[in-house]
Amino acid sequence: MRSKCHETVLCSICKGYDHPSALHKDYGISLVAKKTHEGEKLPVVSSSCTQICGKPFNTSKSCAKIVKAIVYPQQKRDLARYIYCIIDDQSSNTLTTSKLFDCFHEYGPDHLYTLKSCSGESINSGRKACGYMIQSCDQSQMFRLPDIIECDKIPQNRNEIPSPEVVASYPHLSDIMEYIPTIDDDVSIALLIGCDLIDTHIVLDQRVGTPLAQRLPLGWLLIGNSWLGTVHKQTVVTVNKTSILANGRPTYLEPCDSSFHVKDDPVFKQTAYDECEGLSSEDQAFLDIMHSGFQMSESGKWTAPLPFRTCRPILHNNGEAAMKRAILFKSSLTHNPTKATHVCEFMQKILDRQHAKPVPETTRITEKWYLPLFSVYHPKKPNSVRVVFDSSAKYHGYSLNDVLLKGPPLYNSLLGILLRFRKEAVAVTADVEQMFHNFLVTTEHRYFLRFLWHEDNDNSKPLIDYHMNVHVFGNSPSPAVATYGLRKTVEKAETVVQDFIYRNFYVDDGLISCRTFEEAVDLLVRTQRTLHDNGKLRLHKFSSNNREVLDSFPQSELAKDLCNLDLCNDTLQMQRSLGLFWDIETDRFTFCTCKDKKAFTRRGILSVINGLYDPLGFAVPVVLKGTLLMKEILSSTNSLDWDDPVTEFLKNPWDVWVQSLAELEQVCIPRQYSDHS
């Protein structure tokens, strides 16, 4: 910016101070004219020669502690690659470049660190990795690298790499010539080994002279200027500790903070992500954790870590509070034997499937967390209970969900799935069994999923410590973890299977329509096989409006209401598809309204309106009248609490509208429209 520039810049043609010389149209011609006088030839300006030419000038080439080596992740020798590494006894830590991190797919979170050099101190951020090995080129020495930190300010002066040509010029180095490899242009300087790996700095042998040759565990290297006598005189002094420009170039001049960067790509270039919702920093952090932490276990199931927030507070041991909740839960089961039986059956399934196990008494850890238990019944399934792990229970101001990243909304648009479900003639639905429990939790995170339950699942025995081995219903990130895992299971599958999972699944429910029953059966079989082979996931509970589709699968694979039916003679039962009631016998949608009479209070009125689940908007004309009545009633009762009785002057029209909702159950909406509809 001109306002920040304190230099006097003059035009070399007209000596003006408000423009540079390049703006003159005749700049090149006038410049040549000024420099030429009476036919005198202009001096030829050329770049300096950088090749060895054999002329006997006493000049030098500087060599530094740079050696060629092999680096690879521990236990992954097949990923090994050659690099040049600098042995620097003035550095306290081992550093590496971003390029090396990217080669080994290290995409962990960034860490802040202070970089001190001759040019001062600066705050930097970079990835950190551990578990890497470095080996000499002759494979005689091997070391485990300490934690390596990402830093793109490692000197990249390749002119200081020792070469066989230098060694050949000095008699005192003749016996080590075979140990100095030819400079490999395809290998970059990617590692700086500091004093945190002191074993690589040990001098095993040396050749005294100029240059000095030393044998370190990783190989021979040269130190000092080498007087080759066969290169032009070096007139440039290399300074490594200087300012770094934004493009990565070093400079000993004062950088200017006013600059423009113009990209080569068009400003308005269209990409595949233009219509996608951008990720927040927390959502991106969640995906980074999943990308690096999702691993296949020996059992063939996927293992995923709990996505903890960075700089999270320490969770204090809440065992005492969990014990109080466990005693209250036990008391409620004692007074309800039927509920107690259902809960024990649920817990037995968890134990039999090894989704949970007792904690060994010898286990000692610094941080652990207990999840209180409670049970809930589904309104439509009175004989089926679900035990929920209360991850929102607070202790000392924090809960487990408070320190976990919820994750991005990876699930598909519900409206889009339902519309595609109505597109073709043959409709099918399916379900992934025990969706959350299909994904294991890493061993070190299972101690945050402790809970108290009776020994051997016997209510007469004392409460003991268990921990969950799988992601649980109640953790806020579990839906995102499960959806990510489901998609990862099919990331290398056929396109048709990927499309079914990626576009037509809402968490664990899949809905799709096909042109023919053969196409539908083929898709379900392929998807079922892919999910089982790549992640031990079971796709089941199939239902369809086509009896031939149902006949193609065993009874055990069909939806619960269809398992014991005679598919040839019996009437097919009503199915629920993402909250919609689907009559598969007539292939029509219908409604099921609540029969319980709600109190005429603000809470009861709102409950009736919200109880009509209609994602496709079929019942909007009916619901609109009730919404207008609710608006009129609530606007006149602002001073009342939610459970106070509402004045009676609007009760009669409200009751008439509520009674009319029963007629919705007689409405049948075809699942499929004709082309002209």
N, C-alpha and C positions, 0 to 999 in steps of 0.2 A: 504494500500500500504506500502511495506517495507520502502520506502524512507521517508514516513511520520511518521513511528512508532519509538518512542524514548525509548521504553521499552526493557529491556534485557530479552529475552525469551530463556530458555535453555531446551534441551531435558532431561527428568528425568531419562532416561536409560543410555545414553552415554555421557550426558552433552554437546552435540554439540549445536551450536547456529544457525545452518542454516536449522533446520527442527524441527517439533514438535514430541512428543513421539508417537503419533498415527500412524506415518509412519513405525514404527518397526513391522514386521510381528509377532514377539513373544512378543508384548507389554503386552498383558493381562497375559501371562504365567510368564514372567520375573518379572512383577510387583508383582504378588502373591508370587513368590519365594523370592523376596527381603523382603517382609513383614513377611514371615513365618520363624521362627527360632526354630529348634528342636521340631517340632510338636505343637508349640504354636498356639492356636486358634486366628483367626483374630477377631477384634471387629466388632459387627454387627452395621451397619449404617442404620437408618430408618428415615422416615419423622416424624415430630412432630404430636402428636395427636391433632385433632381439634374438637373432640366431647366432650360434657358434660359427665363426668364419675362419678360424685358424690363424688370425693375425697375432703376432707376439706382443700384445699389450699386457702390461702387468695390472690386470683388473680383477675384480672379485665377484663372487656370488655368495650371498648370505645363506647359511643353513641353520635351522632351528630344530628343537626336539619334537620332530614329527615322525611318526612311525606308522606303517600300514599294519592293520590288524583285522580280526574277524569278530563281529558282535552278533548276538542272537538272544531271544528270550529263553529263559531257563526251561529245559525239557522240550524245546522246539528247535532242535539243531537244523531241521530242514529249512528254516526261515533265515538262516545265517546270510550275512552280506558283508562284503569288504568295506572298510572305511579307513581314512587317515585320522589318527588321533594325536593331539598335542599333549605332551607330558609337561605339565605346568606346576612347579613346586611353589608358585606364588598364589595359587588359587586354593581356597579352602574347600571347595565343593566340585563335584564332577558335573559338567554341563554338556548338553547336546543340542542339536539344531531341531527346528520344527520339522524339517524334511525327514529326519530319522524317526521321530515320533509318528509321523503320518505313514511311513513305510511299514511300521509294526502295528498300525491301527490303535494307537494309544490316544483315546479321546476323553480322558478323565477331566475333572474340573480344574480350573486354573488356581494357582497359589501365588500369593504376593511374596516378593522377596526384595531385599535391598542389594543393589549391585554397586560395589565400591571399586573405583579404578583411579588412574592418574587424572582423569577428567572430572572427578568428583563422585558424588553419590546420586543414585537414581532409584526410584521405586519401579519395579518391573513385575510382571505376572507371567506365569508359564505353567505348563503341565509338569507333573512329577510322576515318575515311574520307578518301579523296583523289580528285582528278579531277573536282571539281565546278566549275561556272561560275556566276557571278552577273552579272546584267544589269540596267541601269536600265529603268524602266517604258517610257520612250520609245525603248528599244533603241539609244540612241546610244553607250553605254559598256558594255563587257563586260570582266570580269576572271576569271582562274582563281583559285579559292579555294585557300589553303594547306590543309594537313591540318586537318580539323575534328574536334573532340572532343565527345563526347556529354556534356551537362551539363544537368540539369533545374533548376538554380538561377538560370537567366537571369531577370531581372526581367520581370514580366508586367503592368506597370501601363499599361493601354491609355489611361488618362486623359491620358498624356503624349504621345500621338500628335498631331502638328499637324493642324489641320482648316481647311477654307476659311472657316468662320465666324470663326475667330481672325484670319485674314489680312484679311478684309473690314472689320474694326474699326480698322485702322491705315492711315493715308494713305501712310506710307513703304513699305508692303508691297503697295500696290494693283497694281503692275505684275507681281507674281509670283503673283497669285491663281490664275491658270489652271494653274500648275505644282504646286499643292498639291492632291492628290486627296482625294475624300471618304473618310472612314474606312470601311473595309470590315469589317463584323462577322464575315465568314466567313474572314478572313485573320488568322492568329495571329502573335504575336511569336516567331519561331523561330530567329533567328540573331543572334549577337553578334560583330561583326568587330573584332578586336584590332589591335595594331600590326604583326602579321605580314603584313598586307596594307595597307601604308602608303599605297598609291596611292589608296585610297578615302577617306583622311582629308584629301586636298588641297583647300583652299578655292579654288574657281574664281571665285567672285563673292560679294558679300555686301551686305546692307542693314543699316546701322548704326542702332540704336535699341533700344527695348524693346517687344517682344522682338527679339532679334537674328536675322536670317535669313541663312543661308549656303547657297551652292550647292556641293555636293560632286559628285563624278563620278556618284553614284547618284541624285542629285536634290536638290531644295530641302528644307531643314528649318528649324525654329524652335528657339531656345534661350532659356530664361528664362520668367518669369511674364508671362502675357498678361492685361492689365487689361480684361476684357470689359465690365464695368459692367452685365452682364445676367444674372448668376448670384448665388445666395445666397452669403454669406460662407463661405469655406473654414475650417473649424475643426479639420481633421485634418491632421497633418503626416505625410507618407509617408516611411518609413524603409526602405530596401532592404536594408541590411546588418544583418540581424537573424537570430535563430535560426529554423530551419525545422522545423516539426513533421513528424511521420510522414506526415500526409495532404497535405503540400506547402504548407500555409499558413504565412506568415511571422508571427512574433510577437516583441514586445519584452519579453515576460514570460519568467520562467525556466521552461523546459520541465520537465515531470514525467516521470520515466522509468517510472512505474507507471501503465499504462493497459491497457484491454481493447479489442480490435477484434472486433466480431461481424459476420460475413459475412451477406449477405442470403440466400444459397443455403442449403438444408438441409445440416447437417453430414454426413449420410450419403447425399448425392446420388449416384446411380449414373452412371457414365460408361462410354464404350466401351473405356476403357483399364484398367478395374478388374482384369481377368484377365491383363493383359499384364505381362511382367517389366520392372521399372523399369530405366532406363538409368543406367550409371555416369557420372561426370563425364567420363571419357576417351571413352566411347562417344558422349556428347552433343557433345564437342569434335570428334570425327571427323565426325559428321553435320553440324555447323556448317560445317566445312571443305568437305564435299561440296556442301552447299546453295549456298554462295557461289562455289565453284570449278568446278563442273561446267558446261562450256560446249560448245556445238556448234561444231566447226571448219568451215573452208571446204570441206573434203572430204566433209562430211556425217557425220563420226564424232564421238563424244563425246570431250572432253578433260577429264582430271581431274588435280588436283595430287597429289603425294605427301603424305599426312597426317602432317606432322611434329609432334612434341610441342612444347608451349610450353616455353621456357627449356631447350632441349635443348643438350647439349654440342656443340662444334664438331668435325666429323669431319676428322681429319688425312689428308693425302694418303697412301693406302696402296698407291701404285703399285709400290713395291719388293716388298712382300709379294705383291701380285697377280701380279707377274712370276715369282716363284718358283713359285707355284701353276700358272701357265700353262706353265712349262717342264716341270713334273712331269706335267701333263695331256698335253702333247705327247709326252712319253716313253712314257706308257701307250698312246697311240694308235699309236705307232711299232711297238710290240710286238704290236699286235692290228690287222692291216690291215682286217679285216671291220668292227670297231668304228669304225675311222677313217673308212671309207667311209660308214657310217651317220651319223656325227657331221657330216661334210661335207655330206651331203644335207640334214640338219636345218638346218644353218647357212645353206645356200644358199636354202632356203625363207624363212628370216627376212629375208635380204638382198633376195631377189626381191620380197617383199611390202612392203619398205621399213619393216619393223619395227625395223631397226637400220641404222645408216650410219656410215661413218668420221668421226672428229672432225676438223674443219679445224685445220691446224697453227696458224693465226693466232688461235685461240680462247684468250682469257685470262680465267680466272675465279679467284676467291679460295678456293673450296671445291669439291673434287671427290672422288669415291669410286669405286673399282673393285670389280666383282663377280667373284670367281673362278668358273670354270666346272668342272662335272663332269657326267658322263653316267650315266643309269640306264636299265635295261631293265625293261619290265613282264613279270612272270612268265608272263602269258598271251599276250604279243606279243614273241616272241624276235627278230623282224626289225625291230622298231620301237624306236628309241632316243629318249630325251628329254634334251636338254641343260638342266641346271638352273643358274640363277644363284644363287650361294651368298650370300644376303643375311645369313646368320648368321655369316659369317666376321668375326672380331674383329681389331682393330688398335688398339693403345694402350688396350685395355680396352673398346672399343665396336665394335658392328656396325651396319649400316644398320637392321636390324630393331629394335635397341635404341632408336633415336631416332624410330621411326615408331609411330603409333597403330594397333593391330590392327583396331579397328572392332568394332561390335556383331555378334552372330550373326544376320545377316539371313536366313540360309537357313531353310527350313521344316523342320518335324518330319519326319524320315525315316519314322517309323512311320505318321504321318498320310497321307503321299503314297502309301505302299504299300497302305494300307487302301482309299483312294479308287481306287487303280488296280485293285482287285479288285471294284469295286462293280457296273459295268455289263458288258454282253456283249462290246462291241467295245473292245479295249484297244490303245493306241498308245503308242509311245515316240519321242522326238526328242532332238536334241542341237544345241547352239549351237557352231558351228565356231570354234575358236581363241578361247575365251571371254575370257581375260585380254588377249590381243593385239588385241581389238576396241576397246580404250579407250586413247587416246593419253595421254601424259604431257605436262604443260605444259613449254614450252621451257626455262624456268629450272631445272627439276628433272631434266632429262635427264642433266645432268652428274654426278648421283649414281648413274647407272645405266651407268657406263662399264665396259668389259671389254676384254680383250686377245685378239685373234684374228688369224689369218694374213691378210695382204693379199690381196685378191681371192679369199678362201676357198681358197688354194693352200697346202698344207702345206710346200711347198718355199720359200715366201716368208717374210720376217720377220714378227714379231708387231707389230701397230699398234693404236692406240686406236680403239675403236668406242664408240658409246653407243646404248642402246635408246630408241626413240621411243614404246614402249608399256609398259604395266604387265606385270611379268614373273612367271613361276612361280618362287617362292622368296621373294618379298616377303610378309611376314605380312599386310599389309592388302589384298593383291590379291583374295582371294575376296570380301571385303566391298565393295571398290570395284566389282568386276564385277557382283555381285548388285544393288548400288545402281543401277548404270548400266543393267542389264537392266530393272529396274522403272521407271526414269525414262523409258526408251524407249517404254513403253506407258502412261504416266500419263494420256495423253489419248486412249487407244484405246477400242474398244468394251468393254463390261462383260465379255463372254464371253472376250475375249482377255486382259483384265486378270486375270480370275479364274484362267485357265490359268497365266499367268506368276507371279502373286503367291502362289498356293496350291499349285501342282503342279510347281514346278521346284525341284530341289536343285542349286544352283550352275548347271551348264550342262546338266543332264539333266532332261528333262520327261517325266512319265508321267501318263496320264489314261485314263479309260474313258468311253465314250459308249454311248448306247442303240442307235444305228444307224450304219452305215458312212458314210451321207451326212452325218450330224452330225459324225463324226470328220474326214472329209475337209474339210468346210467350216471347221472350227475350225483345222486345220493350215494351210490356205491363207491364212486371214485373219491368223493369227499370223505366218506366214512373210512375208507382204507388209508387215505393220506393222513388224516388226523391221528389214526391209531399208529401208523408206522413212524411218523415224525414227532410224536409227542405223547403217545399213550392216551389220547383223548377219545372218548366214546360218543359218537353221534347216534342218537336214538330218539324215541318218542315220535316216530313218523306218523303223520296223518295227511290225508289227501281227499279231494272230492272224487277221485278216480279209484274204483275198487281194484283195478288191475295193478295199480301202484302198490296198494296195501297187500295184495296177494303175493307180491314179489319179495316180501320180507317176513321173517319169522314173527310169531305173535309177540315174543319178548322184546322186539325192536319197535313195536307200535306204541302209540300213545296209550296211556293208562286206561282210558275209557274204551279202547278198541281191542284190548288184549284178549278178552274172553268172548268176543262176538263171533257169530257165524257171518262172515263177510258176504256170503252169497244170499242169505235170507233175512238176517236181522237189519233193523233200521240203524243207520250210523248215528252215533251220538254227537251232540253239540260240542264244539271245540272252542277253546279260547286262544286267540292269536294276537299277542301283544295287547291284551286288554279287550279286544273286540270279540264278540260272540259270533262264531261262524258255524252255521248249519251246513255241514259237509254233505248231507243227504240231498238238499236242494241247492247247495252252493250259493247261499245267501247270508248276508250279515243281518243281525237283529240286535236288540237291546235287552238288557236285564236290569230292571230298576230295583232299588232297595225297598224292601217291604216294611222295614222298621219305621215307625212314626217318630219324627224328630220333634223336639220341643219347639214351641213358637218363641224362640229367642234369637238374638243376632247370630249366635254360634250355630243353632239348629238350621236357620235359613241358609247360611253360607254352606253348611254341610250338604244340604239337598242339592244346591246348584252345582257344587264341585263333585257330587257323586255321579253326575252324568258324564261318563267318559266317552268322548266323541272326537277322536283325532282327525277324522276325515270330514267332519262338519255336516253329517247327514241330518242331525237333529237340531241344527241351528234355528230354524223357524220356531220350533217348540221352546227351546231354551231361551230365546230372545224375550218372550213374554215373561218368563220367570225372572230373568235378569232385570227387566224394567220394574217389576213388582218389588224385587229385592232392593233396588236403588231407592225406590220411593219409601220403603219401610225403614231402611237404614238411615236415610237422610233425616227422618223424623225422630230417630232414637239415638242421636249422637251422645246424649248425656247418660245413657244406660250402659251398664257393663255387659259383657258378652253373654252371661248366663241369666240376666234379668228378663222377666217376661215382657214381651212387647205389647203395646196397646192394641186393643181388639178391633179398631175400626177398619183394618186391612186384612184381618184374619180370614174372613169369608172368601174373598177372591184368591187369597193365597192357597187355602185348602182346596178350592175347586181346581186350581192349576196343578197342585201336587197329585190329586186323584187322577187327573188326566194323563199323568206320566205312565200309568199302567198300560195305556193303549199303545205305547211305544213297543211293548213286547209283541204286539201283533203286526208290527211293521217289518217287512222282509225286503231287503235291498239287494238286488242281484250283484254278485261279486264282479261280474264282467259286463262291460257295456259293449254294444255293437259299434261298428266303425263310424256310423253317422251320428252317434249320441254326443 
